[in-house]
Amino acid sequence: MKLNEQVLNRADYCIELRRWFHQHPEISLQEFNTANKIEEELDKLNIEHKRIGETGVYAKIQGKLGKGKVLAIRADIDALKIQDLKENCAYRSLNEGVMHACGHDGHTASLLTTAAVLKERENEFAGEIRLIFEQAEECGQGARLFVKAGCLEGVDRVIGYHGSSSLDVGTVSCTPGPNNASCDYFKITVHGKSAHVSKPDQSIDALYIASLIVVELQSIVSRRVSPLDTVVVGIGVLNSGTTYNIVANEAVLEGTTRSFSEETRQKVNGLVRSLSEEIAHAHKAEVEVHFESYANPLINDSKVSDEVAECARLIVGKENVIQNQEKRLDADDFADYLREVPGCYMFVGTRNKSDFNTASAHHHGSYDLDENSMLIASSCIVKYAEKFFGLED
């Protein structure tokens, strides 16, 4: 392994930052102290910045040799409503019921470290490096704010990474094509008519109708899309009724769809809507189907993925770079940037087999990461920036 020397020189800085963020987690759209800390560090580095929304931070390093290519680098900054279960941990979350259980603390610290290294080289290149510290990734709201604000306009490449507890530290995935699924939320509200349970003929049973919808929606995956096309239609909530002897006059379902192409996504979401409406209307009920888009399919550009993989090989060795990682049905709104600009989203191994917590699943209260992963990610991205701007090592 050959980490960037300037990144290595800032290892203590990176780890100290990560542990501060881990101790002070904030959930999506409430990352006020997190954003303040990021801006404080950017001020120390003399990097100009501004807020995007209330809690996102956008910063820029302008090369002193004039105009040129533009590279954007992104880190997500939000935490989760999960209790930190790590015992005897010096940097355990201080915010009850909230923790960084997905590694966004590491992403943020790594990007600040990368920024510090690249800022020192601003006199050596023409062009611009844009730094995106994105809020609200966990609810799919952050990336669209940066896109809407024009932060991707004129960008030639966009790079990001996510730590992965399913990969050993020292392993990097730069897989072209689909990596993560789309994520859409749906809410189906069935309006029926209540009556005494002894007189069901005088009612329109919303709970019964909702149950039929639950069963029928499963046919989308099993009978209405190709078995070679990976799709999820999941229902996590069904609420209905007020007491045991009244036919329910309303039922509410909440769920999600996941897929790896826009064509399949539109087909599946359309079927959720049409099947729900047809079943409800067949039983003389009214129905409302509401969708929210949380994330698009994350599809890495093939050329950029190869470029990033070439850089990663120089850091971790050819044998530790993966370009055929299995697709993941979890979502990430980095996909929104990839719809605007060619780019690559790396997955960097965070699992250390000697530390149980680093093997914990993401979104679990025991989650932790091997902090060397942050230095590997920074070194890969710095190497990419050097090649992108034609800098000497």
C-alpha positions as CSV (number, residue, x, y, z in Angstrom):
1,M,0.0,0.0,0.0
2,K,1.3,3.4,-0.9
3,L,-0.7,6.2,0.7
4,N,-0.2,9.8,-0.3
5,E,2.5,11.3,1.9
6,Q,0.6,14.6,2.5
7,V,-2.5,12.6,3.5
8,L,-0.4,10.5,5.9
9,N,1.1,13.7,7.4
10,R,-2.5,14.7,8.2
11,A,-3.6,11.3,9.6
12,D,-4.0,12.6,13.2
13,Y,-6.0,15.6,11.9
14,C,-8.3,13.3,9.9
15,I,-8.9,10.9,12.8
16,E,-9.4,13.8,15.3
17,L,-12.0,15.3,13.0
18,R,-13.8,12.0,12.4
19,R,-14.0,11.3,16.1
20,W,-15.4,14.8,16.8
21,F,-18.1,14.3,14.1
22,H,-18.8,10.8,15.6
23,Q,-19.3,12.3,19.0
24,H,-21.6,15.0,17.7
25,P,-24.0,13.4,15.2
26,E,-27.0,15.2,13.8
27,I,-29.9,13.8,11.8
28,S,-30.9,14.8,8.3
29,L,-31.6,18.6,7.8
30,Q,-30.6,19.3,11.4
31,E,-26.8,19.2,10.8
32,F,-26.2,22.7,12.1
33,N,-23.3,22.1,14.4
34,T,-21.8,19.7,11.8
35,A,-22.0,22.5,9.2
36,N,-20.5,25.0,11.6
37,K,-17.5,22.7,12.3
38,I,-17.0,22.1,8.6
39,E,-17.0,25.9,7.9
40,E,-14.6,26.4,10.8
41,E,-12.1,24.0,9.3
42,L,-12.5,25.5,5.8
43,D,-11.8,28.9,7.3
44,K,-8.6,27.5,8.8
45,L,-7.6,26.3,5.4
46,N,-8.5,29.6,3.8
47,I,-11.0,27.9,1.4
48,E,-14.0,30.0,0.4
49,H,-17.4,28.4,1.2
50,K,-21.2,29.1,1.4
51,R,-24.3,27.3,2.7
52,I,-26.6,25.3,0.4
53,G,-29.9,25.1,2.2
54,E,-29.5,25.6,5.9
55,T,-27.0,22.8,6.6
56,G,-25.2,21.9,3.4
57,V,-21.7,23.4,2.7
58,Y,-20.3,24.1,-0.7
59,A,-16.6,25.1,-1.0
60,K,-14.2,25.9,-3.9
61,I,-10.5,25.7,-4.5
62,Q,-9.6,27.8,-7.5
63,G,-6.4,26.9,-9.3
64,K,-4.0,29.9,-9.6
65,L,-3.0,29.1,-13.2
66,G,-6.3,30.2,-14.6
67,K,-9.4,28.6,-15.9
68,G,-9.5,24.9,-16.7
69,K,-11.3,21.7,-16.0
70,V,-13.6,21.4,-13.0
71,L,-13.6,18.5,-10.5
72,A,-16.3,18.0,-7.9
73,I,-15.8,15.9,-4.8
74,R,-18.7,15.0,-2.4
75,A,-19.1,13.8,1.2
76,D,-22.4,13.2,3.0
77,I,-22.6,14.6,6.6
78,D,-25.8,13.4,8.3
79,A,-26.3,10.8,11.0
80,L,-29.2,8.4,12.0
81,K,-31.7,8.0,14.7
82,I,-29.9,5.1,16.2
83,Q,-28.5,4.6,19.8
84,D,-24.7,4.2,19.8
85,L,-24.2,0.8,21.4
86,K,-20.4,0.9,21.5
87,E,-19.2,0.5,25.1
88,N,-15.9,1.8,26.4
89,C,-15.4,3.9,23.3
90,A,-13.8,7.3,23.8
91,Y,-15.6,8.8,20.8
92,R,-19.0,7.3,21.5
93,S,-21.9,9.5,20.5
94,L,-22.8,12.2,23.0
95,N,-26.3,12.8,21.4
96,E,-28.7,10.3,22.9
97,G,-30.5,8.2,20.3
98,V,-28.4,9.6,17.4
99,M,-25.2,8.2,15.9
100,H,-23.1,8.0,12.8
101,A,-24.0,4.4,11.9
102,C,-23.2,4.7,8.2
103,G,-19.7,6.3,8.2
104,H,-20.7,9.8,7.1
105,D,-18.4,11.1,9.8
106,G,-15.5,9.4,8.1
107,H,-16.5,10.7,4.7
108,T,-16.6,14.3,6.0
109,A,-13.3,14.0,7.8
110,S,-11.7,12.5,4.7
111,L,-13.0,15.2,2.4
112,L,-11.6,17.9,4.7
113,T,-8.3,16.1,4.7
114,T,-8.4,15.9,0.9
115,A,-9.2,19.6,0.7
116,A,-6.3,20.5,2.9
117,V,-3.9,18.6,0.6
118,L,-5.2,20.0,-2.6
119,K,-5.4,23.5,-1.3
120,E,-1.6,23.5,-0.8
121,R,-1.3,22.8,-4.6
122,E,-3.6,25.6,-5.8
123,N,-0.6,27.3,-7.4
124,E,0.2,24.3,-9.6
125,F,-3.0,23.9,-11.6
126,A,-5.6,25.6,-13.8
127,G,-9.2,24.9,-13.1
128,E,-11.4,24.4,-10.1
129,I,-12.1,21.9,-7.3
130,R,-15.6,22.0,-5.8
131,L,-16.2,20.5,-2.4
132,I,-19.7,19.3,-1.6
133,F,-20.6,18.6,2.0
134,E,-24.1,17.3,1.5
135,Q,-26.8,17.2,4.1
136,A,-29.7,14.8,4.3
137,E,-28.4,11.9,2.2
138,E,-30.3,9.5,4.4
139,C,-33.6,10.8,3.3
140,G,-32.6,11.6,-0.3
141,Q,-33.0,15.4,0.0
142,G,-29.5,16.7,0.0
143,A,-28.1,16.2,-3.5
144,R,-31.0,17.8,-5.3
145,L,-30.4,21.0,-3.3
146,F,-26.8,21.2,-4.7
147,V,-28.0,20.4,-8.2
148,K,-30.8,23.0,-8.0
149,A,-28.3,25.6,-6.7
150,G,-26.1,25.1,-9.8
151,C,-23.2,23.5,-8.0
152,L,-22.7,20.9,-10.8
153,E,-22.8,23.4,-13.7
154,G,-19.6,23.3,-15.7
155,V,-18.3,20.3,-13.8
156,D,-16.3,17.8,-15.9
157,R,-16.1,15.0,-13.3
158,V,-17.7,14.2,-10.0
159,I,-16.1,11.8,-7.4
160,G,-17.3,10.4,-4.1
161,Y,-16.9,7.4,-1.9
162,H,-18.7,5.4,0.7
163,G,-17.1,3.2,3.4
164,S,-18.2,-0.4,3.2
165,S,-18.2,-2.8,6.2
166,S,-18.6,-5.7,3.7
167,L,-15.1,-5.0,2.3
168,D,-11.8,-5.4,4.1
169,V,-9.8,-2.3,4.8
170,G,-7.3,-1.9,1.9
171,T,-9.9,-2.9,-0.7
172,V,-11.5,-0.4,-3.1
173,S,-14.4,-1.0,-5.5
174,C,-14.7,1.2,-8.7
175,T,-17.4,-0.7,-10.5
176,P,-18.7,0.7,-13.8
177,G,-22.5,0.7,-14.5
178,P,-25.3,0.2,-12.0
179,N,-24.1,0.0,-8.4
180,N,-27.0,1.1,-6.2
181,A,-30.8,0.9,-6.8
182,S,-33.2,3.7,-7.1
183,C,-35.4,4.4,-4.0
184,D,-38.9,5.6,-4.2
185,Y,-41.3,5.9,-1.2
186,F,-45.0,5.3,-1.7
187,K,-48.1,5.8,0.5
188,I,-51.4,4.3,-0.4
189,T,-54.5,5.5,1.4
190,V,-57.7,3.4,1.0
191,H,-61.0,5.2,1.9
192,G,-63.9,2.8,2.7
193,K,-67.0,3.0,4.8
194,S,-67.3,1.8,8.4
195,A,-70.1,-0.3,9.9
196,H,-70.6,-2.8,12.7
197,V,-68.7,-6.0,12.0
198,S,-72.0,-7.9,12.2
199,K,-73.2,-6.0,9.1
200,P,-70.3,-6.2,6.7
201,D,-72.7,-5.8,3.8
202,Q,-73.3,-2.2,4.8
203,S,-69.6,-1.4,4.8
204,I,-66.7,-0.9,2.5
205,D,-63.8,-2.7,4.3
206,A,-60.7,-0.6,3.9
207,L,-58.5,-3.1,5.8
208,Y,-59.6,-6.0,3.6
209,I,-59.0,-4.0,0.5
210,A,-55.6,-2.9,1.7
211,S,-54.7,-6.5,2.4
212,L,-55.6,-7.4,-1.2
213,I,-53.4,-4.6,-2.4
214,V,-50.5,-5.9,-0.3
215,V,-50.8,-9.4,-1.8
216,E,-51.3,-8.2,-5.4
217,L,-48.3,-5.8,-5.3
218,Q,-46.1,-8.9,-4.8
219,S,-47.1,-10.1,-8.2
220,I,-45.1,-7.2,-9.7
221,V,-41.8,-8.8,-8.9
222,S,-42.9,-12.4,-9.5
223,R,-45.0,-12.0,-12.6
224,R,-44.7,-8.6,-14.2
225,V,-41.0,-7.9,-14.6
226,S,-38.3,-10.2,-16.0
227,P,-36.7,-12.5,-13.4
228,L,-33.3,-11.2,-14.7
229,D,-34.3,-7.6,-13.7
230,T,-33.6,-7.1,-10.0
231,V,-36.6,-5.3,-8.4
232,V,-37.9,-4.8,-4.9
233,V,-41.5,-3.9,-3.9
234,G,-41.6,-3.7,-0.1
235,I,-44.3,-2.7,2.3
236,G,-43.3,-1.8,5.8
237,V,-46.4,-0.2,7.2
238,L,-50.1,-1.1,7.3
239,N,-52.3,0.9,9.7
240,S,-56.0,0.5,9.8
241,G,-59.0,0.4,12.1
242,T,-60.0,1.9,15.4
243,T,-61.4,-1.1,17.4
244,Y,-62.2,-4.8,17.1
245,N,-65.9,-4.5,16.3
246,I,-65.9,-1.8,13.6
247,V,-65.2,-2.3,10.0
248,A,-62.2,-0.1,9.1
249,N,-63.1,3.0,7.0
250,E,-59.5,3.8,6.2
251,A,-56.2,1.9,5.7
252,V,-52.8,3.3,5.1
253,L,-49.9,1.4,3.5
254,E,-46.3,2.7,3.2
255,G,-43.5,1.1,1.2
256,T,-40.7,1.4,-1.2
257,T,-39.7,0.3,-4.7
258,R,-36.1,-0.3,-5.8
259,S,-34.7,-1.0,-9.3
260,F,-31.5,-0.4,-11.3
261,S,-32.8,1.3,-14.5
262,E,-35.1,4.3,-15.1
263,E,-37.2,2.3,-17.5
264,T,-37.9,-0.5,-14.9
265,R,-38.4,2.1,-12.2
266,Q,-41.2,3.9,-14.1
267,K,-42.8,0.5,-15.0
268,V,-42.8,-0.7,-11.4
269,N,-44.1,2.5,-9.9
270,G,-46.8,2.7,-12.5
271,L,-47.9,-0.8,-11.6
272,V,-48.1,0.0,-7.9
273,R,-50.4,2.9,-8.8
274,S,-52.6,1.1,-11.3
275,L,-53.0,-2.1,-9.3
276,S,-53.9,-0.2,-6.2
277,E,-56.5,1.8,-8.0
278,E,-58.0,-1.2,-9.8
279,I,-58.4,-3.2,-6.6
280,A,-59.9,-0.3,-4.7
281,H,-62.3,0.6,-7.4
282,A,-63.4,-3.0,-7.8
283,H,-64.6,-2.9,-4.2
284,K,-66.2,0.5,-4.5
285,A,-63.5,2.2,-2.4
286,E,-61.6,5.4,-3.1
287,V,-57.8,5.3,-3.1
288,E,-54.9,7.8,-3.1
289,V,-51.4,6.8,-4.2
290,H,-48.6,9.2,-3.4
291,F,-44.9,8.7,-4.5
292,E,-41.8,10.5,-3.4
293,S,-38.5,10.1,-5.2
294,Y,-35.6,9.5,-2.7
295,A,-32.8,8.5,-5.0
296,N,-32.2,7.6,-8.7
297,P,-30.4,4.5,-9.8
298,L,-26.6,5.0,-9.1
299,I,-24.8,4.3,-12.4
300,N,-21.1,4.9,-12.5
301,D,-19.6,6.2,-15.8
302,S,-17.5,3.4,-17.3
303,K,-14.6,5.7,-18.4
304,V,-14.4,7.5,-15.1
305,S,-14.6,4.3,-13.2
306,D,-11.6,3.0,-15.1
307,E,-9.8,6.2,-14.4
308,V,-10.5,6.0,-10.7
309,A,-9.5,2.3,-10.6
310,E,-6.2,3.1,-12.2
311,C,-5.5,5.6,-9.4
312,A,-6.7,3.2,-6.7
313,R,-4.3,0.5,-8.0
314,L,-1.4,2.9,-7.3
315,I,-2.6,3.2,-3.7
316,V,-3.7,-0.3,-2.7
317,G,-2.4,-2.5,-5.4
318,K,-4.0,-4.1,-8.4
319,E,-5.1,-7.2,-6.5
320,N,-7.2,-5.0,-4.1
321,V,-9.2,-3.1,-6.6
322,I,-12.6,-4.5,-7.6
323,Q,-14.4,-3.6,-10.8
324,N,-17.2,-6.1,-10.7
325,Q,-18.8,-5.6,-7.3
326,E,-22.3,-7.1,-6.9
327,K,-25.1,-4.5,-7.2
328,R,-26.6,-3.2,-4.0
329,L,-30.3,-2.6,-3.4
330,D,-29.6,0.2,-0.9
331,A,-29.8,3.7,-2.4
332,D,-27.6,6.8,-2.4
333,D,-28.5,10.1,-3.8
334,F,-25.0,10.6,-5.2
335,A,-26.9,9.2,-8.2
336,D,-28.4,12.7,-8.7
337,Y,-24.9,14.0,-9.4
338,L,-24.2,11.2,-11.8
339,R,-27.3,12.2,-13.8
340,E,-25.7,15.6,-14.4
341,V,-22.0,14.8,-14.7
342,P,-19.9,11.7,-15.6
343,G,-18.4,10.3,-12.4
344,C,-17.6,7.4,-10.1
345,Y,-18.7,6.5,-6.6
346,M,-16.1,4.3,-4.9
347,F,-16.7,1.8,-2.1
348,V,-13.8,1.7,0.3
349,G,-13.4,-1.2,2.7
350,T,-13.7,-0.3,6.4
351,R,-13.8,-3.8,7.9
352,N,-10.9,-4.9,10.1
353,K,-11.3,-8.5,11.1
354,S,-9.6,-7.9,14.5
355,D,-12.3,-5.3,15.4
356,F,-15.8,-6.7,15.7
357,N,-17.5,-3.4,15.4
358,T,-16.0,-2.6,12.0
359,A,-17.7,-5.8,10.7
360,S,-21.1,-4.6,11.9
361,A,-23.7,-3.8,9.3
362,H,-24.4,-0.2,8.3
363,H,-27.3,1.3,10.3
364,H,-26.5,-0.8,13.3
365,G,-25.8,0.6,16.8
366,S,-22.4,-1.2,17.0
367,Y,-21.2,0.2,13.7
368,D,-17.6,1.5,13.5
369,L,-14.9,1.8,10.9
370,D,-11.2,1.2,10.6
371,E,-9.9,4.8,10.4
372,N,-7.2,3.8,7.9
373,S,-10.0,3.6,5.3
374,M,-10.3,7.4,5.4
375,L,-6.7,7.8,4.5
376,I,-7.0,5.3,1.7
377,A,-10.0,7.2,0.3
378,S,-8.3,10.5,0.5
379,S,-5.1,9.1,-1.1
380,C,-7.2,7.7,-4.0
381,I,-9.0,11.0,-4.6
382,V,-5.9,13.1,-4.3
383,K,-4.2,10.8,-6.9
384,Y,-7.2,11.2,-9.2
385,A,-7.1,15.0,-8.8
386,E,-3.3,14.9,-9.6
387,K,-3.9,13.0,-12.8
388,F,-7.0,15.0,-13.7
389,F,-5.2,18.3,-13.5
390,G,-1.8,17.0,-14.8
391,L,0.0,17.6,-11.5
392,E,3.4,16.1,-10.7
393,D,3.4,13.7,-7.8
